[in-house]
Amino acid sequence: MLLLDTSAASEFMHRRPSALRRLRDEDPSTVYLCTPVAAEICFGLSRLEAGSRRHRLLTCEFGRLRAALRWTDWSEPASLAFGHWKATLQQRGTPIEDLDLAIASIALSLPARLATCNMRHFARIDDLELVDWSGSDPS
């Protein structure tokens, strides 16, 4: 199972060849989006000039992505993981944004690998299996 974080979903929405290939390499029935990712993407789209070409294109790509993938929501196990990791990261002095922590917590609760371009950011969370979607395809 693979959960796309916001950066990985954005790579797809921008039609980056490496993201398109990575997504094609996965079984579509095992790739998920989650509601915190949708919230972050909707925020980003809302910041664009309404009616602009960029806004139209990215909104269309987000629609395609939403229609093609399965969805998962915030759950009780994700809430428990969130509380644990928010406290742990705060105690370590290495907190991350709440929505990013929510995405990681959902991945941990499924369990799922997390596709991200933010490896260093999410590496703070032990036992979170990361898939690097930054840059070009691995050789």
C-alpha positions in Angstrom: 0.0 0.0 0.0 1.3 3.5 -0.9 0.0 6.8 0.5 0.9 9.9 -1.5 1.9 12.9 0.6 1.2 16.5 -0.7 4.6 16.8 -2.4 4.2 13.5 -4.3 0.6 14.3 -5.3 1.9 17.7 -6.5 4.6 16.0 -8.6 1.8 14.1 -10.4 -0.4 17.1 -10.8 2.6 18.9 -12.5 2.9 15.9 -14.8 6.6 15.3 -13.8 7.7 12.3 -15.9 9.3 10.6 -12.9 6.1 10.9 -10.8 4.0 9.6 -13.7 6.3 6.6 -14.1 6.4 5.9 -10.4 2.6 6.0 -10.2 2.3 3.7 -13.2 4.6 1.2 -11.5 2.2 0.8 -8.6 -1.0 -1.3 -8.6 -3.7 1.4 -8.7 -5.8 -0.4 -6.1 -3.0 0.0 -3.5 -2.3 3.7 -4.0 -4.2 6.1 -1.7 -4.8 9.8 -1.1 -5.9 11.1 2.3 -8.0 14.0 3.5 -5.1 16.1 4.9 -3.4 15.9 1.5 -6.6 17.1 -0.1 -6.8 20.0 2.4 -3.2 21.1 1.6 -3.8 20.8 -2.2 -7.1 22.8 -2.0 -5.3 25.5 0.0 -2.6 25.7 -2.7 -5.2 25.9 -5.5 -7.1 28.5 -3.6 -4.0 30.7 -3.5 -3.8 30.7 -7.3 -5.5 33.3 -9.4 -9.0 32.0 -10.0 -9.6 31.3 -13.7 -5.9 31.4 -14.5 -4.5 28.8 -16.9 -2.3 27.4 -14.1 -5.3 27.2 -11.7 -7.5 25.4 -14.4 -4.7 22.9 -15.3 -3.8 22.0 -11.7 -7.5 21.8 -10.7 -8.1 19.4 -13.6 -5.1 17.3 -12.7 -6.2 17.1 -9.0 -9.6 15.9 -10.2 -7.9 13.2 -12.3 -5.8 12.1 -9.4 -8.8 12.1 -7.0 -10.9 10.0 -9.4 -8.1 7.5 -10.1 -7.0 6.7 -6.6 -8.6 5.3 -3.5 -9.2 7.5 -0.4 -8.5 7.0 3.2 -9.6 9.2 6.1 -8.4 10.1 9.5 -9.1 7.2 11.9 -8.8 6.5 15.6 -5.5 4.6 15.1 -4.2 7.5 13.1 -5.3 9.8 16.0 -3.4 7.7 18.5 -0.3 7.7 16.3 -0.6 11.5 15.8 -0.7 12.2 19.6 2.3 9.9 20.2 4.4 11.4 17.5 3.5 15.0 18.1 4.6 14.6 21.7 7.7 12.6 20.8 8.9 15.1 18.1 8.2 18.0 20.4 10.2 16.4 23.2 13.1 15.8 20.7 12.9 19.5 19.5 12.1 18.4 16.0 8.4 19.0 15.4 6.7 19.0 12.0 3.6 20.7 10.7 0.4 19.2 12.0 -1.0 18.3 8.6 2.3 16.6 7.7 2.2 14.7 10.9 -1.5 13.7 10.2 -0.4 12.3 6.8 2.4 10.4 8.4 0.1 9.1 11.1 -2.4 7.9 8.6 0.4 6.0 6.7 1.6 4.4 10.0 -2.0 3.4 10.9 -2.7 1.6 7.6 0.2 0.6 7.4 1.4 2.1 4.1 4.6 3.4 2.6 4.6 7.1 2.3 5.6 8.6 -1.1 7.2 12.0 -0.6 9.7 14.5 -1.9 10.4 15.4 1.7 12.5 12.5 2.9 14.5 14.4 5.5 11.3 15.9 6.9 9.5 12.6 7.4 12.6 10.6 8.4 12.1 12.0 11.9 9.3 9.5 12.4 10.6 6.0 13.3 9.0 3.0 11.5 7.6 5.2 8.7 8.5 3.6 5.4 9.3 6.3 2.9 9.5 6.2 -0.9 11.5 9.0 -2.4 9.6 10.8 -5.2 12.1 13.7 -5.4 14.2 14.1 -8.5 14.6 11.6 -11.3 13.8 7.9 -11.2 16.2 5.8 -9.3 18.6 3.8 -11.4 
